[in-house]
Amino acid sequence: MTSQQQLLEQAESYLRAEVAPKAEAIDRDMLALYQALLGLGDRALLALKVTHNSSSSQETIAHRFKEMVARYSGALAFLQTQHQSASAMLASSKNRGLKQEYLDRLATGDRLLGIAFSQLRRSGEPMVKAWPVNGGYQIDGQVPWVTGFGIFEEFILGAQLPDGRAVYGIVPFSESYQEGDRASNSSWKLGRILFTPPMSLAAMQSSQTVSAQLESWFLTQDRIVVIRPPGWIHEQDQKNVLNASFFALGCTRAALDIIEAAIHQKQLTFIRQAFEIFDRELRQCRSAIFKAIDKRESSELNAWYTQALELRAWAIELANRCAHAAVTVSSGAANSNHHAAGRVYREALVFTVSGQTTAVMEQTLQRLTRSRYYR
Ligand SMILES: Cc1cc2nc3c(=O)[nH]c(=O)nc-3n(C[C@H](O)[C@H](O)[C@H](O)COP(=O)(O)OP(=O)(O)OC[C@H]3O[C@@H](n4cnc5c(N)ncnc54)[C@H](O)[C@@H]3O)c2cc1C
């Protein structure tokens, strides 16, 4: 057995034994979610792109792991992905001081980091701006989404520079004020970072998602992870368009688990038939996605991206169809606040919009409006 398989088996036995039975609590209760995250840390599973050194195996393992966690708990999959993304970004940083401070401590969750970049995707006036100043950057603006308040100690923030580049740096994830005299710059105001209370969410309430406000925050040179050229995030969104599909695949699997359990409880042939159809489609969709990822480097990006977008939309639609089927086979009980089918249905909502771009939105709608005339 390869070390990759071993790692995934170890992860799965933890998820089955410790996470699956508490999935409803993990969806609602921050402490239950935090404990589940620490359980991944105890197994050194929280920085797969740092601990696995070949880039193709890093990518495959990260995808398979993401799908697996999403099968057992959407909230845990979502939360741990923020930290894994931050870890991967730090691993590729040229800032040696930061790497020394963090890298060895990320896999175990000894240091926990969130991310806040989605604002860089929005067009128009940048929501978070950075200006070069002596010794670093001044940051001002409104961050629409940061997950993990009270769980992550810090997060990597993306802010746009006047020339269109984006600076990514580590900032505290708790209300913070900067003090000290900035004698060299008399016009400097004291910096601060403020957070809203956690949002009231339909799914993954435990994820402690908040908005943040930064005023005159001084991001010192030593906290900078990387500076990216203009348009970098949009290029990444194209190259990585399939990454978020693994959430949807895991959510589909979670729904199929509910349908499979109903086969045994209800002894109705049509439930088995539906399960078999969906199960086959899930395998086809996953296999097409892995094949597309394998071909990415050798393909022309635009042509590849057009096909990959279709696969992303397929995965999103499949997750929603299967979640709906899980509700259907669970009958009225699905509407209980404590039923797995209701949770998975709400998770499908989150995985429909995670990392959404205009192109993903358009493709999802195209898939959903494909003509299905009654025959
Ligand atoms: C519970 C939750 C937690 C999240 N946590 C995080 C997190 O920790 N870190 C993080 O970085 N992100 C986080 N996100 C953001 C998430 O990935 C976003 O949902 C996703 O990026 C889409 O962004 P948005 O919802 O802000 O939509 P928008 O950015 O408003 O819209 C999506 C797309 O539509 C386009 N669009 C919007 N309005 C217009 C318009 N008027 N004209 C033309 N085009 C338009 C945008 O350019 C964008 O490409 C979280 C989201 C949720 C729901």
The ligand as an SDF file (V2000), in Angstrom:
LIG
                    3D

 53 58  0  0  0  0  0  0  0  0999 V2000
  -20.5030   30.5170    4.2330 C   0  0  0  0  0  0  0  0  0  0  0  0
  -19.4550   31.1130    3.3440 C   0  0  0  0  0  0  0  0  0  0  0  0
  -18.1630   31.2480    3.8170 C   0  0  0  0  0  0  0  0  0  0  0  0
  -17.1530   31.7780    3.0160 C   0  0  0  0  0  0  0  0  0  0  0  0
  -15.8870   31.8710    3.5210 N   0  0  0  0  0  0  0  0  0  0  0  0
  -14.9120   32.3950    2.7680 C   0  0  0  0  0  0  0  0  0  0  0  0
  -13.5720   32.5290    3.2710 C   0  0  0  0  0  0  0  0  0  0  0  0
  -13.2570   32.1400    4.4090 O   0  0  0  0  0  0  0  0  0  0  0  0
  -12.6350   33.0910    2.4760 N   0  0  0  0  0  0  0  0  0  0  0  0
  -12.9220   33.5230    1.2120 C   0  0  0  0  0  0  0  0  0  0  0  0
  -12.0200   34.0330    0.5340 O   0  0  0  0  0  0  0  0  0  0  0  0
  -14.1730   33.3920    0.7090 N   0  0  0  0  0  0  0  0  0  0  0  0
  -15.1640   32.8520    1.4480 C   0  0  0  0  0  0  0  0  0  0  0  0
  -16.4300   32.7420    0.9300 N   0  0  0  0  0  0  0  0  0  0  0  0
  -16.6550   33.2790   -0.4060 C   0  0  0  0  0  0  0  0  0  0  0  0
  -17.0760   32.2740   -1.3980 C   0  0  0  0  0  0  0  0  0  0  0  0
  -16.0630   31.5200   -1.9720 O   0  0  0  0  0  0  0  0  0  0  0  0
  -17.9090   33.0880   -2.3540 C   0  0  0  0  0  0  0  0  0  0  0  0
  -19.2090   32.6190   -2.1770 O   0  0  0  0  0  0  0  0  0  0  0  0
  -17.6310   33.0070   -3.7940 C   0  0  0  0  0  0  0  0  0  0  0  0
  -16.3480   33.4440   -4.0670 O   0  0  0  0  0  0  0  0  0  0  0  0
  -18.6420   33.9200   -4.5140 C   0  0  0  0  0  0  0  0  0  0  0  0
  -18.5240   35.2390   -4.0270 O   0  0  0  0  0  0  0  0  0  0  0  0
  -19.7620   36.0540   -3.4940 P   0  0  0  0  0  0  0  0  0  0  0  0
  -20.7430   35.1480   -2.8640 O   0  0  0  0  0  0  0  0  0  0  0  0
  -19.2160   37.1490   -2.6720 O   0  0  0  0  0  0  0  0  0  0  0  0
  -20.4590   36.5610   -4.8280 O   0  0  0  0  0  0  0  0  0  0  0  0
  -20.0650   37.7630   -5.7520 P   0  0  0  0  0  0  0  0  0  0  0  0
  -18.5920   37.9520   -5.7280 O   0  0  0  0  0  0  0  0  0  0  0  0
  -20.9210   38.9290   -5.4190 O   0  0  0  0  0  0  0  0  0  0  0  0
  -20.5410   37.1790   -7.1500 O   0  0  0  0  0  0  0  0  0  0  0  0
  -19.9970   36.0220   -7.7660 C   0  0  0  0  0  0  0  0  0  0  0  0
  -19.5530   36.3590   -9.1750 C   0  0  0  0  0  0  0  0  0  0  0  0
  -20.4850   37.1600   -9.8430 O   0  0  0  0  0  0  0  0  0  0  0  0
  -19.8970   38.3650  -10.2970 C   0  0  0  0  0  0  0  0  0  0  0  0
  -20.7630   39.5060  -10.0430 N   0  0  0  0  0  0  0  0  0  0  0  0
  -21.3120   39.8450   -8.8530 C   0  0  0  0  0  0  0  0  0  0  0  0
  -22.0290   40.9780   -8.9920 N   0  0  0  0  0  0  0  0  0  0  0  0
  -21.9190   41.3730  -10.2920 C   0  0  0  0  0  0  0  0  0  0  0  0
  -22.4150   42.4550  -11.0390 C   0  0  0  0  0  0  0  0  0  0  0  0
  -23.1740   43.3990  -10.4800 N   0  0  0  0  0  0  0  0  0  0  0  0
  -22.0900   42.5200  -12.3210 N   0  0  0  0  0  0  0  0  0  0  0  0
  -21.3170   41.5840  -12.9180 C   0  0  0  0  0  0  0  0  0  0  0  0
  -20.8020   40.5180  -12.2500 N   0  0  0  0  0  0  0  0  0  0  0  0
  -21.0990   40.4160  -10.9650 C   0  0  0  0  0  0  0  0  0  0  0  0
  -18.6250   38.5410   -9.4990 C   0  0  0  0  0  0  0  0  0  0  0  0
  -17.6140   39.1860  -10.2490 O   0  0  0  0  0  0  0  0  0  0  0  0
  -18.2390   37.1330   -9.1500 C   0  0  0  0  0  0  0  0  0  0  0  0
  -17.3820   36.5980  -10.1050 O   0  0  0  0  0  0  0  0  0  0  0  0
  -17.4570   32.2080    1.7110 C   0  0  0  0  0  0  0  0  0  0  0  0
  -18.7680   32.0890    1.2320 C   0  0  0  0  0  0  0  0  0  0  0  0
  -19.7490   31.5400    2.0180 C   0  0  0  0  0  0  0  0  0  0  0  0
  -21.1410   31.4170    1.4630 C   0  0  0  0  0  0  0  0  0  0  0  0
  1  2  1  0
  2  3  1  0
  2 52  2  0
  3  4  2  0
  4  5  1  0
  4 50  1  0
  5  6  2  0
  6  7  1  0
  6 13  1  0
  7  8  2  0
  7  9  1  0
  9 10  1  0
 10 11  2  0
 10 12  1  0
 12 13  2  0
 13 14  1  0
 14 15  1  0
 14 50  1  0
 15 16  1  0
 16 17  1  0
 16 18  1  0
 18 19  1  0
 18 20  1  0
 20 21  1  0
 20 22  1  0
 22 23  1  0
 23 24  1  0
 24 25  2  0
 24 26  1  0
 24 27  1  0
 27 28  1  0
 28 29  2  0
 28 30  1  0
 28 31  1  0
 31 32  1  0
 32 33  1  0
 33 34  1  0
 33 48  1  0
 34 35  1  0
 35 36  1  0
 35 46  1  0
 36 37  1  0
 36 45  1  0
 37 38  2  0
 38 39  1  0
 39 40  1  0
 39 45  2  0
 40 41  1  0
 40 42  2  0
 42 43  1  0
 43 44  2  0
 44 45  1  0
 46 47  1  0
 46 48  1  0
 48 49  1  0
 50 51  2  0
 51 52  1  0
 52 53  1  0
M  END
$$$$
